[in-house]
Amino acid sequence: MQNAIAPQRDPRPLTGRMVLVCFIAFFGIVFAMNAIMVRAATTTFGGVETESSYKAGLNFKNDVAAAEAQDALHWKVEAALVKDGGKTRVNVTARDAESRPLGGLTIEARLYHPTDKRRDVVLELADVTPGQFQFATPLPPGQWDLMIGLKRGEETVFRSKSRITIKSL
């Protein structure tokens, strides 16, 4: 029996031109992917919590003092989501330490989206009775941070932030 062995060819020589082509192709792919990822990161992320962490750090003492002053008031501020037909209604009630309605306050409320600042919604609450506010409009479903601020004049006397979930109908 005869063994048939195929003749071997010499391997292709590695030339300087081939190394240059491989080098350019490798870094071209890396740069292209970096450009795609940078573009995707800058156009899709809108969740900046604070514009300047340095300024936020400087205001931290003031925020702690405001929180302590708010706790000393012993106010009870409650927000409730109520389904009313095709709308989700936000009811906010504000009472003092003796459970009397708080009058003479203006309210600022906002729904903050946890990951995308561009989806934030400003709520315009109507003063139904002293210490009771109401907002009725279709709200987008999902998880939100409900920020409530009560003001007397220009001074914010109460502030709260709560995570809520709005379910679609």
Backbone torsions as a table, in degrees:
resi	resn	phi	psi	omega
1	MET	NA	139.0	-174.9
2	GLN	-107.0	132.0	177.1
3	ASN	-86.7	124.6	178.0
4	ALA	-99.1	113.6	179.1
5	ILE	-109.1	126.8	179.7
6	ALA	-72.4	141.9	178.7
7	PRO	-68.3	135.6	179.8
8	GLN	-84.0	140.3	175.8
9	ARG	-93.9	154.8	176.1
10	ASP	-71.6	137.9	177.8
11	PRO	-62.5	153.0	180.0
12	ARG	-65.3	131.9	-177.6
13	PRO	-72.8	142.9	177.3
14	LEU	-85.6	112.2	-176.3
15	THR	-105.3	167.1	177.8
16	GLY	-62.7	-35.1	178.6
17	ARG	-64.8	-42.5	179.2
18	MET	-64.9	-39.9	177.4
19	VAL	-63.5	-42.6	179.0
20	LEU	-63.1	-43.3	179.3
21	VAL	-62.8	-45.7	178.6
22	CYS	-63.1	-41.9	179.7
23	PHE	-61.9	-47.6	-179.9
24	ILE	-66.3	-41.4	179.4
25	ALA	-63.4	-44.5	-179.7
26	PHE	-60.0	-53.1	-177.4
27	PHE	-71.1	-27.9	174.9
28	GLY	-63.4	-43.3	177.5
29	ILE	-65.1	-42.6	179.0
30	VAL	-61.4	-47.1	-179.7
31	PHE	-64.9	-39.7	179.2
32	ALA	-63.8	-45.2	179.1
33	MET	-65.2	-40.0	176.7
34	ASN	-61.1	-42.2	179.2
35	ALA	-63.8	-42.0	178.7
36	ILE	-64.0	-44.7	-177.6
37	MET	-68.4	-39.6	177.8
38	VAL	-64.5	-43.0	178.2
39	ARG	-62.1	-45.0	179.5
40	ALA	-63.5	-39.9	-178.6
41	ALA	-68.3	-40.2	-176.5
42	THR	-79.2	-24.5	-178.3
43	THR	-94.1	-16.2	-176.2
44	THR	-106.0	-18.2	-176.1
45	PHE	-96.1	114.5	177.4
46	GLY	-120.7	22.2	-171.8
47	GLY	-98.9	36.5	179.0
48	VAL	-67.9	122.3	-178.0
49	GLU	-78.5	-42.7	-179.2
50	THR	-141.1	143.7	-179.4
51	GLU	-74.5	-37.8	-178.0
52	SER	-136.0	106.5	-179.9
53	SER	-67.1	-27.0	177.5
54	TYR	-64.4	-48.0	178.9
55	LYS	-66.1	-36.7	177.4
56	ALA	-63.5	-38.1	177.0
57	GLY	-65.1	-38.0	178.3
58	LEU	-66.9	-32.6	-179.3
59	ASN	-85.0	-0.8	-175.2
60	PHE	-60.6	-42.2	179.0
61	LYS	-60.4	-42.2	178.5
62	ASN	-64.5	-38.3	178.5
63	ASP	-65.5	-39.5	178.3
64	VAL	-65.5	-42.7	178.6
65	ALA	-63.9	-40.1	178.3
66	ALA	-65.8	-39.0	178.1
67	ALA	-66.1	-38.5	178.0
68	GLU	-67.4	-40.6	177.1
69	ALA	-64.6	-38.6	178.2
70	GLN	-65.4	-41.9	179.0
71	ASP	-64.6	-33.3	-179.4
72	ALA	-67.8	-23.0	179.5
73	LEU	-73.1	-27.5	-177.9
74	HIS	58.2	37.6	177.3
75	TRP	-77.0	152.4	175.3
76	LYS	-116.0	108.4	178.1
77	VAL	-116.6	120.7	-177.1
78	GLU	-124.0	139.4	176.2
79	ALA	-119.5	137.7	179.7
80	ALA	-132.5	139.2	174.2
81	LEU	-97.7	125.3	-177.8
82	VAL	-124.9	127.9	175.6
83	LYS	-80.9	127.2	-179.4
84	ASP	-134.2	91.2	-176.3
85	GLY	68.7	-124.4	179.2
86	GLY	-91.2	5.5	-176.4
87	LYS	-115.4	151.9	169.8
88	THR	-105.2	124.0	-177.2
89	ARG	-104.9	137.8	175.5
90	VAL	-105.2	119.8	175.9
91	ASN	-110.6	129.1	178.0
92	VAL	-121.4	128.6	175.2
93	THR	-119.9	138.6	-179.1
94	ALA	-126.4	123.5	-179.5
95	ARG	-131.4	151.2	179.0
96	ASP	-84.1	-170.4	-176.5
97	ALA	-63.3	-28.1	178.5
98	GLU	-94.7	16.4	179.2
99	SER	64.1	26.5	173.9
100	ARG	-91.0	143.3	178.3
101	PRO	-63.0	141.1	179.0
102	LEU	-89.1	123.8	178.8
103	GLY	-109.6	168.0	177.0
104	GLY	74.0	20.3	-179.8
105	LEU	-111.5	148.8	169.8
106	THR	-110.5	150.8	-175.5
107	ILE	-118.7	143.0	171.9
108	GLU	-123.9	126.4	179.0
109	ALA	-134.0	147.0	-178.0
110	ARG	-151.5	142.2	171.9
111	LEU	-98.4	117.6	177.0
112	TYR	-100.3	129.5	174.6
113	HIS	-79.0	132.3	-174.3
114	PRO	-62.5	-26.9	-175.3
115	THR	-120.6	-10.4	-175.6
116	ASP	-138.8	103.6	-177.8
117	LYS	-61.0	-25.5	-177.6
118	ARG	-70.2	-16.5	-178.4
119	ARG	-95.3	4.0	-178.8
120	ASP	-58.8	147.0	-178.2
121	VAL	-127.5	126.6	174.7
122	VAL	-87.4	127.1	180.0
123	LEU	-97.6	131.0	175.9
124	GLU	-104.7	102.6	-176.8
125	LEU	-91.2	137.4	177.8
126	ALA	-93.7	142.0	177.8
127	ASP	-80.4	103.2	-178.1
128	VAL	-76.3	-56.2	174.4
129	THR	-138.6	168.7	176.9
130	PRO	-56.5	125.1	179.1
131	GLY	83.0	3.5	179.1
132	GLN	-130.5	127.6	-177.1
133	PHE	-127.1	151.0	-176.5
134	GLN	-142.1	142.3	176.8
135	PHE	-135.4	123.3	179.8
136	ALA	-130.1	112.0	175.7
137	THR	-165.5	158.6	176.4
138	PRO	-62.9	125.0	178.7
139	LEU	-105.6	144.0	-179.8
140	PRO	-70.1	140.0	179.8
141	PRO	-71.9	158.9	177.0
142	GLY	127.7	-173.5	177.3
143	GLN	-89.9	137.1	-177.8
144	TRP	-141.0	157.6	168.8
145	ASP	-103.1	118.1	178.3
146	LEU	-91.6	115.6	179.0
147	MET	-104.8	123.6	178.9
148	ILE	-119.1	129.9	175.7
149	GLY	-128.5	126.0	176.4
150	LEU	-104.7	132.1	-177.6
151	LYS	-122.1	145.1	169.3
152	ARG	-119.6	105.2	-172.5
153	GLY	72.7	-125.1	178.4
154	GLU	-99.8	-5.7	-176.0
155	GLU	-92.1	128.1	174.9
156	THR	-80.7	118.5	-177.3
157	VAL	-104.1	-13.9	178.7
158	PHE	-149.8	138.1	177.4
159	ARG	-145.6	135.0	175.6
160	SER	-142.4	156.1	178.7
161	LYS	-137.4	126.0	-178.2
162	SER	-134.6	143.7	175.0
163	ARG	-87.0	127.2	179.7
164	ILE	-127.8	159.3	175.5
165	THR	-124.3	124.0	177.7
166	ILE	-105.2	121.1	-177.8
167	LYS	-93.0	144.4	177.2
168	SER	-74.6	156.9	-177.3
169	LEU	-69.7	NA	NA
